[in-house]
Amino acid sequence: MSRTPDVSVVIPTCDRPALVTRAVRSALAQSVAEIEVVVVVDGADAGTQAALAAIPDPRLRVLPLPERGGAPNARNVGVRAARARWTAFLDDDDEWLPRKLEVQLALAATATAGSPIVASRLVNRTPRAEFVLPRRLPAAGEPICEYLTVRRGLFHGDGFIQTSTIMAPTELLRRVPFTVGLRRQQELDWTLRALEHDDVELLMAAEPLVLWHQDEDRPRISLSSPWAAQLEWLRSTRPLLTRKAYAAIALSVVGSMAATTRDPKVFRTVLADARRHGQPGAIDYLTYLQIWMVPPHLRHALRDRILDRRRRPTGPRTAADHTGADLPPARSDQVAADSGNP
């Protein structure tokens, strides 16, 4: 490929050849044809490389890494190899709808800042249903950190950003790389740090442009993941958050991880931290209590029943008609079911 592409697509992958080939084909089928697809294979993975070699498209490049470094590192490697002005991310277990890049490039042209982050809604597809996230777009003047974290209901948040929806200037992604070693909140961490730069703004396409597949055969992170490490990340991120956003993350995201310990001392530690550095609201306190007091299977059953009743349509429905339900347990780079995001 001699011509500079309009968009570089970066897909990190490891040991999931069937899923990554589906993702690659959805990228190559975009209405924007002048693209390159850079698949970063995270560690030795002959099966994935063989599957990708069977796709006869010169726009596809495969970069195998000698050892595993995690998804943030693989994304950074892909960004460094990108040739286009814009880079868009696609997780290997997701798909893009055909006009995803076309819509985002048009939206980027309306930006008032020099380095816009362009995201979109997505269709969350589970065995139970499919529904659109985020439930709403940011309000005028609303702090983005609060939009992405603060809840308005016990079982869900309103704002959301997911890796496969993000398109941003390649220069910005090199200036603000993903945090290597961070297991959770990778998108939120990157977005907050990028928005600290004066030339950055967040634009959100109103239509869903990504299929986010849930409950597939893929590694997941347990809610028993080290809560102390997540709390340390939150504390390090405090300068980027309002007090409301800090409390929301502490009592939902960190709380969902800490609750698996069933340790009263841990309960008090997380609660005290949220009160010391944040400004919890009634929903935050109630969320924290139900995470600790209600067994997960009962909480999830109640959640599904309540939200299913709220979103039940009166006539024929499409994916865009779904107003959403709380997410099932999240994969390693996503927010858990009890977090401030969905």
C-alpha positions in Angstrom: 0.0 0.0 0.0 1.7 3.2 -1.2 -1.0 5.8 -0.5 -1.3 7.1 3.0 -4.6 5.6 4.5 -7.3 7.8 6.0 -7.5 5.7 9.2 -5.3 3.1 10.8 -7.2 0.4 12.6 -5.4 -1.2 15.5 -6.6 -4.6 16.8 -4.7 -6.3 19.6 -5.3 -10.1 19.8 -4.1 -13.3 21.5 -5.2 -16.9 21.0 -8.6 -16.1 19.5 -8.2 -16.7 15.7 -11.9 -17.1 14.9 -12.9 -13.9 16.8 -10.1 -11.7 15.4 -10.8 -12.7 11.8 -14.4 -11.7 12.3 -13.2 -8.3 13.7 -10.8 -7.9 10.8 -13.4 -8.6 8.2 -15.7 -6.0 9.8 -13.0 -3.4 9.5 -12.1 -4.3 6.0 -15.8 -4.0 5.0 -16.0 -0.3 6.1 -17.5 2.2 3.7 -14.2 4.1 4.1 -11.9 2.0 1.9 -8.7 3.9 2.3 -7.7 2.3 5.6 -5.0 0.0 7.0 -5.7 -2.7 9.6 -2.8 -3.4 11.9 -3.3 -6.5 14.0 -0.9 -6.8 16.9 -0.5 -10.5 17.9 0.4 -10.4 21.6 2.9 -13.2 22.0 3.6 -16.5 20.2 0.3 -17.5 18.5 0.8 -19.5 15.3 -2.9 -20.3 15.0 -3.9 -16.6 14.9 -1.1 -15.7 12.4 -2.2 -18.6 10.1 -5.8 -17.5 10.2 -4.9 -13.9 9.4 -2.6 -15.0 6.6 -5.7 -16.5 4.9 -7.3 -13.1 4.5 -6.1 -11.8 1.0 -6.3 -8.1 1.5 -3.2 -5.9 1.1 -4.6 -3.4 3.7 -4.0 -5.9 6.4 -0.7 -5.9 8.4 0.2 -8.4 11.1 2.7 -7.4 13.8 3.6 -10.4 16.1 5.2 -9.6 19.4 7.8 -12.0 20.8 6.1 -12.1 24.3 2.9 -11.1 25.9 2.7 -7.6 27.2 -1.1 -7.1 27.6 -3.7 -5.2 25.5 -2.5 -1.6 26.4 1.0 -2.4 25.3 -0.3 -4.0 22.1 -2.4 -1.0 21.3 0.6 1.3 21.9 2.7 -0.9 19.5 0.0 -0.6 16.9 -0.2 3.1 17.2 3.5 3.5 16.7 3.2 1.5 13.5 0.1 3.4 12.3 0.6 5.5 9.1 -2.7 7.4 9.0 -3.6 10.7 10.7 -6.4 8.9 12.6 -6.2 5.7 14.5 -9.3 3.7 15.6 -9.3 0.7 18.0 -11.1 -2.5 17.6 -11.1 -5.3 20.2 -10.7 -8.7 18.7 -14.1 -9.9 20.0 -16.1 -7.0 18.7 -17.4 -5.9 15.3 -17.9 -2.6 13.5 -21.0 -1.7 11.6 -20.1 -0.7 8.0 -20.4 3.1 8.3 -18.5 3.4 11.6 -15.5 5.2 10.3 -17.4 7.2 7.8 -19.7 8.6 10.5 -16.8 9.3 12.9 -14.7 11.1 10.2 -17.7 13.4 9.5 -18.1 14.1 13.1 -14.4 14.8 13.6 -14.7 17.5 10.9 -17.0 19.4 13.2 -14.6 19.5 16.1 -13.6 22.8 17.6 -10.5 21.3 19.3 -7.4 20.3 17.3 -7.3 16.7 18.7 -10.8 15.4 19.1 -11.5 12.0 20.6 -14.4 10.6 18.6 -16.4 7.8 20.2 -19.9 6.4 19.6 -22.8 4.4 21.0 -22.6 0.7 20.6 -25.0 -2.3 20.5 -24.3 -4.5 23.5 -25.3 -8.0 22.4 -25.8 -10.7 25.0 -27.6 -14.1 25.1 -30.5 -12.3 26.9 -31.0 -9.3 24.6 -29.3 -6.5 22.8 -29.4 -2.9 23.7 -27.7 0.4 23.1 -25.0 2.0 25.3 -24.5 4.7 26.5 -28.0 5.5 27.4 -27.5 9.2 26.8 -24.9 11.6 25.4 -23.0 14.1 27.6 -25.0 17.1 28.6 -23.8 20.6 27.8 -21.2 21.7 30.5 -21.3 18.3 32.2 -17.8 17.2 33.4 -16.9 14.2 31.3 -15.5 12.4 34.3 -18.9 12.6 35.9 -20.7 11.6 32.7 -18.6 8.4 32.5 -18.9 7.4 36.2 -21.7 8.9 38.2 -24.8 6.8 38.5 -28.5 7.8 38.3 -29.8 4.4 39.2 -28.8 1.5 41.5 -28.1 -0.9 38.8 -26.6 1.1 35.9 -24.8 4.2 34.8 -25.7 6.5 31.9 -22.4 7.4 30.4 -20.0 4.9 28.8 -16.9 4.7 26.6 -15.5 1.5 25.2 -12.3 0.8 23.3 -13.8 -0.3 20.1 -15.7 3.0 19.7 -12.7 5.2 20.0 -11.1 7.0 17.1 -8.5 9.7 17.8 -5.6 11.5 16.1 -2.6 9.2 15.9 -0.4 12.0 17.2 -2.5 12.3 20.4 -2.3 8.5 21.0 1.4 8.7 20.7 1.5 11.7 23.1 -0.8 10.0 25.5 -0.3 6.2 25.3 -2.3 3.6 27.1 -1.1 2.7 30.6 0.8 -0.6 30.3 0.0 -3.0 33.2 -3.4 -1.5 34.0 -5.9 -4.4 34.1 -9.1 -2.4 34.5 -10.5 0.9 33.4 -8.1 1.2 30.5 -10.4 3.3 28.4 -11.5 5.5 31.3 -7.9 6.0 32.3 -6.8 7.0 28.8 -9.7 9.3 28.2 -9.3 11.2 31.4 -5.6 11.7 30.8 -6.1 12.7 27.2 -8.8 15.3 28.1 -6.3 17.0 30.4 -4.7 18.4 27.2 -6.0 21.8 26.1 -6.4 20.7 22.4 -8.6 17.7 23.2 -12.4 17.3 23.4 -14.7 14.3 23.4 -17.3 13.9 20.6 -19.9 11.1 20.7 -21.8 9.9 17.7 -25.4 9.4 18.5 -25.9 6.3 16.5 -24.6 2.9 17.5 -21.6 1.9 15.3 -20.1 -1.1 17.1 -21.3 -4.5 18.1 -20.0 -5.4 21.6 -20.3 -9.1 22.0 -20.8 -10.3 25.6 -20.7 -13.8 27.1 -18.5 -15.4 24.4 -15.7 -17.9 25.0 -13.0 -15.4 26.1 -11.0 -14.7 29.2 -12.6 -12.6 31.9 -11.5 -10.8 34.9 -13.1 -11.9 38.2 -14.7 -9.5 40.6 -12.1 -10.9 43.1 -9.4 -9.0 41.2 -7.1 -7.1 43.6 -9.1 -4.3 45.0 -6.1 -2.6 46.6 -4.4 -2.2 43.2 -7.6 -0.6 41.8 -7.8 1.7 44.8 -4.2 2.8 44.2 -5.1 3.5 40.6 -8.1 5.6 41.7 -6.0 7.6 44.1 -3.4 8.3 41.4 -6.2 9.5 39.1 -7.7 11.8 41.7 -6.4 15.1 40.1 -8.4 14.2 37.0 -11.7 13.6 38.8 -14.3 15.7 40.5 -15.2 14.6 44.0 -18.5 13.1 42.7 -16.7 11.0 40.1 -14.1 9.9 42.6 -16.8 8.7 45.0 -18.7 6.9 42.3 -15.7 4.9 41.2 -14.7 4.1 44.7 -18.1 2.8 45.8 -19.0 1.0 42.6 -15.9 -0.2 40.8 -13.6 -0.6 43.7 -16.5 -1.7 45.9 -17.5 -4.5 43.5 -13.9 -5.9 43.8 -13.6 -5.4 47.5 -16.9 -7.0 48.4 -15.6 -10.4 47.4 -13.4 -10.3 50.5 -16.4 -10.1 52.9 -14.0 -8.4 55.2 -15.5 -5.6 57.4 -12.2 -3.8 57.6 -12.0 -3.7 53.8 -15.6 -2.4 53.7 -14.7 0.5 56.1 -11.4 1.2 54.2 -13.1 1.8 50.8 -16.0 3.7 52.3 -13.7 6.0 54.3 -11.6 6.6 51.2 -14.7 7.6 49.2 -15.8 10.0 51.9 -12.3 11.5 52.4 -11.5 12.2 48.8 -15.0 12.2 47.2 -18.5 13.4 47.6 -20.8 10.4 47.6 -24.5 10.8 46.9 -27.4 8.7 48.1 -27.2 6.5 45.0 -23.5 5.9 45.7 -24.2 4.8 49.3 -27.1 2.5 48.3 -25.0 1.0 45.5 -22.2 0.2 47.8 -24.5 -1.3 50.4 -26.3 -3.6 47.9 -23.0 -4.7 46.4 -21.9 -5.9 49.9 -25.1 -7.1 51.3 -27.0 -8.8 48.4 -25.5 -12.0 46.9 -24.4 -11.4 43.3 -26.9 -13.9 41.8 -29.8 -12.3 43.6 -28.6 -8.8 42.7 -28.3 -9.7 39.1 -31.7 -11.4 38.9 -33.3 -8.3 40.5 -31.4 -6.0 38.2 -32.5 -7.9 35.1 -36.1 -8.0 36.2 -36.3 -4.3 37.0 -34.5 -3.1 33.8 -36.3 -5.6 31.6 -39.6 -4.2 32.8 -38.4 -0.6 32.1 -37.2 -1.3 28.6 -40.1 -3.6 27.5 -41.5 -2.2 24.3 -45.1 -1.9 23.2 -44.5 -2.9 19.6 -41.8 -4.2 17.2 -38.3 -3.3 18.3 -34.9 -2.9 16.8 -31.5 -2.7 18.5 -31.8 1.0 18.8 -35.1 0.7 20.7 -33.3 -1.0 23.7 -32.6 1.4 26.5 -30.2 -0.9 28.3 -29.6 -3.2 31.2 -26.7 -3.7 33.5 -23.8 -5.6 31.9 -22.7 -9.1 32.8 -19.3 -9.5 34.4 -16.7 -7.7 32.3 -13.7 -8.7 30.5 -10.2 -7.5 31.6 -10.3 -4.1 30.0 -13.9 -3.3 30.8 -15.9 -2.1 33.8 -17.6 -4.8 36.0 -21.3 -5.2 36.2 -21.5 -3.1 39.4 -19.3 -0.3 38.2 -20.1 3.3 37.4 -20.3 2.5 33.7 -23.3 0.4 32.7 
